[in-house]
Amino acid sequence: MKSLGISITCHSLSAVLWEQTLFASGMVGTCTVPCEEPFGGPGDIARLAEEVHKIAGNGSLPPAVLSLPPAWTFLRRVTLPVPDLPRAKKMHIAELEGNLPIEDEEILSDILPSPAGETGTFLAIAARRSSVEKTVADFTAAGFRLDRAITDHVSLLCAVLSAKDAFSGLVFSDLNDLMALRLSGGTVVSARQFPESIGAAPEELESGIREVLDADAHGILSHPSVVFGNLPPPLVEILLHVESFVLPDEAEDASPLAYGAALSPFYSKETGGFSLRTSAEAESERARHQFRVRIAAVAAAVAVLAASGSIGIARWAETKKVARIRTEIRKEFTEAVPGVKVKQEMAQIREKIHSLDRQRKELGADFPEATSMLGKVSRALPGDGNISVRELSFDSGRLKVEGDAGSSQLVETFRTALLTAFGPETNVTVQEAEGSARNGNVRYTILIEKEGEGRAS
């Protein structure tokens, strides 16, 4: 599996192409292009794509992970009434609304797993939706296949875990502004980010680092530390056990942020599948699915009403016909044989009734109750897959079901379910199932009738 990691800094764009198999892993290549405008524009992204193609060869590029700079992000610690990550991902946005310097509709956020022993506490990393979507669109236009958008915080976490599994201590970086993470067992406990200008205020930087480490203002901090880049002078004096992060030999010229981004697909458990872009796409897909379900439900309701109306009209017509025949019989005997009311009249009435039975069968009046039939059709409709019912009609003992399906296989699945629902004494046949120009669907018609009782001639 190949993964392309891309990092964005104010002055450059970098990429790392990583390949991992069951037996080996390593870097395929790396490249960096300077930015002509801060954080890169379409022209800078196009030049990066050219350099990546030189590494990856001809053809489409592998899936890419885009790491966003801390200057675009907001960090918040949130406490939720649920311990598990999936439900917390759905709920945490409500905790951010009204608590960030951007409009609620502009919040694009995801969370990292909570550390061991801190149930319901999560680190949320948010960004401005319009900025993320514009950047994603620019990279997509340049030919990149973006799988997800993460942040430099997640890239640093993955880079550290690649060298120090389950690391506990401080992670500091000055590669893209200043960032500090405190890890416990490989999980982020707390985080801070600072602009580069804070270097001119050493007291504030030191206070921020102590806050990350949850330490008081007295003495030297003894936590082990991993540093990306250079440690500012104010921190050199208070941190012990400092170790510079070193890339693997084959990746020594790579950007550590792009390197961590390339590794992130292989650390989904540790990052909780963090992705700003994936979260947005999942919400959009859920909205689209709900819209499709509503459309199908409305179509089914209209079809059921149409079928109920059709069956009701048939029954009303049958009742009117019975009343008319009885009136005609009485009129015939009254005019032909006044006063004779017994045997002859009853014999003809019996014949008329037999004739009426045949007509009732033609109308389908001896078929099951409408509510029962519609219930069976509803229960037989496959729950999975793209299939809908547009219209139901009832005529001469036959129930006709018309609709659209994503494939002929779904139509056959529906037919089989209908046969099971109505029983072996019923014939269920697909009258037609042909492709429709609309969305490539199959338009189908299914007939349901009692066995051995076709349309009367």
Long-range contacts (C-beta under 8 A, 24 or more apart in sequence): 1-265, 2-28, 2-56, 2-62, 2-63, 3-62, 3-63, 3-64, 3-65, 3-262, 3-263, 3-264, 3-265, 3-266, 4-52, 4-56, 4-61, 4-62, 4-63, 4-64, 4-65, 4-144, 4-262, 5-64, 5-65, 5-67, 5-155, 5-257, 5-258, 5-259, 5-260, 5-261, 5-262, 5-263, 5-264, 6-48, 6-64, 6-65, 6-66, 6-67, 6-139, 6-144, 6-258, 6-261, 7-67, 7-152, 7-155, 7-176, 7-255, 7-257, 7-258, 7-261, 8-39, 8-40, 8-66, 8-67, 8-68, 8-69, 8-135, 9-35, 9-39, 9-69, 9-175, 9-176, 9-257, 10-35, 10-38, 10-39, 10-69, 10-71, 10-176, 11-35, 11-38, 12-40, 12-255, 13-40, 13-44, 13-45, 13-48, 14-254, 14-255, 14-257, 14-258, 15-48, 15-51, 15-52, 15-55, 15-255, 15-258, 16-251, 16-254, 16-255, 16-258, 16-259, 16-261, 16-262, 17-52, 17-55, 17-56, 17-62, 17-262, 18-259, 18-262, 18-263, 20-266, 26-248, 26-250, 26-251, 27-248, 27-250, 27-251, 27-254, 27-259, 27-262, 28-55, 28-56, 29-54, 29-55, 29-56, 30-55, 30-251, 30-253, 30-254, 30-255, 30-258, 30-259, 31-55, 32-255, 39-69, 39-71, 41-138, 42-138, 42-141, 42-142, 45-138, 45-139, 45-141, 45-142, 45-144, 46-142, 48-142, 49-142, 49-143, 49-144, 52-144, 53-143, 60-143, 60-145, 61-143, 61-144, 61-145, 62-145, 63-145, 63-146, 63-147, 63-265, 64-139, 64-144, 64-145, 64-146, 64-147, 65-146, 65-147, 65-148, 65-149, 65-150, 65-261, 65-262, 65-264, 65-265, 66-135, 66-136, 66-139, 66-144, 66-146, 66-148, 66-149, 66-150, 66-261, 66-277, 67-149, 67-150, 67-151, 67-152, 67-154, 67-155, 67-257, 67-258, 67-260, 67-261, 68-127, 68-132, 68-135, 68-149, 68-150, 68-151, 68-152, 68-276, 69-151, 69-152, 69-176, 69-177, 70-151, 70-152, 70-153, 70-176, 70-177, 70-179, 70-193, 71-176, 71-177, 71-195, 72-127, 72-128, 72-131, 72-132, 72-151, 73-125, 73-126, 73-127, 73-151, 73-153, 73-193, 74-100, 74-101, 74-102, 74-125, 74-126, 74-127, 75-123, 75-124, 75-125, 75-153, 75-191, 75-192, 75-193, 76-100, 76-123, 76-124, 76-126, 77-121, 77-122, 77-123, 77-124, 77-190, 78-111, 78-121, 78-122, 78-123, 78-124, 79-120, 79-121, 79-122, 80-120, 80-121, 80-122, 81-120, 82-120, 83-114, 83-119, 83-120, 85-111, 85-113, 85-114, 85-122, 85-272, 88-114, 88-120, 88-122, 89-272, 89-279, 92-122, 92-124, 95-124, 96-124, 96-126, 100-126, 102-128, 105-129, 106-130, 108-132, 108-276, 108-279, 108-280, 109-276, 109-279, 110-272, 110-274, 110-275, 110-276, 110-278, 110-279, 111-272, 111-274, 112-154, 112-157, 112-187, 112-188, 112-271, 112-272, 112-274, 113-187, 113-270, 113-271, 113-272, 114-187, 115-184, 115-185, 115-187, 115-188, 115-189, 116-184, 116-185, 116-187, 118-189, 123-188, 123-190, 123-191, 125-151, 125-153, 125-154, 125-274, 125-276, 127-151, 127-276, 129-280, 132-276, 132-277, 132-280, 133-280, 136-277, 146-277, 147-265, 147-278, 148-264, 148-265, 148-275, 148-276, 148-277, 148-278, 149-275, 149-276, 149-277, 149-278, 150-261, 150-264, 150-271, 150-274, 150-275, 150-276, 151-276, 152-176, 152-179, 152-257, 153-179, 153-181, 153-188, 153-191, 153-193, 154-260, 154-261, 154-264, 154-271, 154-274, 155-256, 155-257, 155-258, 155-259, 155-260, 155-261, 155-264, 156-181, 156-228, 156-256, 156-257, 156-260, 157-181, 157-183, 157-188, 157-260, 157-267, 157-270, 157-271, 158-260, 158-261, 158-263, 158-264, 158-266, 158-267, 158-270, 158-271, 159-228, 159-245, 159-256, 159-257, 159-259, 159-260, 159-263, 160-226, 160-245, 161-186, 161-267, 161-270, 162-260, 162-263, 163-245, 163-246, 164-226, 167-224, 167-226, 168-224, 169-223, 169-224, 169-225, 169-226, 169-241, 170-209, 170-212, 170-213, 170-221, 170-223, 170-224, 170-225, 170-226, 170-239, 171-225, 171-226, 171-228, 172-209, 172-225, 172-226, 172-227, 172-228, 172-231, 172-235, 173-227, 173-228, 173-229, 173-256, 174-228, 174-229, 174-230, 174-231, 174-232, 175-228, 175-229, 175-255, 175-256, 175-257, 176-257, 178-205, 178-232, 180-208, 180-209, 180-212, 181-212, 182-212, 182-213, 182-214, 182-223, 186-270, 187-270, 190-214, 199-232, 199-234, 202-232, 202-233, 202-234, 203-234, 205-232, 205-234, 205-235, 206-234, 206-235, 206-238, 209-235, 209-238, 209-239, 228-256, 292-386, 295-388, 296-388, 299-388, 299-389, 299-390, 299-403, 300-378, 300-381, 300-388, 300-389, 303-389, 303-390, 303-391, 303-392, 303-403, 304-374, 304-378, 304-392, 306-391, 306-392, 306-393, 307-370, 307-374, 307-391, 307-392, 307-393, 307-394, 307-399, 308-370, 308-374, 310-392, 310-393, 310-394, 310-395, 311-370, 311-394, 312-370, 314-363, 314-364, 314-365, 314-394, 314-395, 315-365, 317-363, 318-359, 318-360, 318-363, 318-365, 321-356, 321-359, 322-356, 325-352, 325-356, 358-456, 361-397, 361-453, 361-456, 362-396, 362-397, 362-455, 362-456, 363-396, 363-397, 364-394, 364-395, 364-396, 364-397, 364-398, 366-397, 367-394, 367-397, 367-399, 367-450, 370-394, 373-399, 376-418, 376-421, 376-422, 377-401, 377-418, 377-421, 379-417, 379-421, 380-414, 380-417, 380-418, 380-420, 380-421, 381-414, 381-417, 382-410, 382-413, 382-414, 382-417, 385-410, 385-413, 386-410, 386-441, 387-411, 387-414, 396-455, 396-456, 397-449, 397-450, 397-453, 397-455, 398-447, 398-448, 398-449, 398-455, 399-447, 399-448, 399-449, 400-431, 400-445, 400-446, 400-447, 400-448, 401-445, 401-446, 401-447, 401-448, 402-443, 402-444, 402-445, 402-446, 403-443, 403-444, 404-436, 404-438, 404-441, 404-442, 404-443, 404-444, 405-433, 405-441, 405-442, 405-444, 406-441, 406-442, 407-442, 408-433, 408-442, 410-442, 411-442, 411-444, 411-446, 414-444, 414-446, 415-446, 418-446, 418-448, 422-448, 424-451, 425-450, 425-451, 426-450, 426-451, 427-451
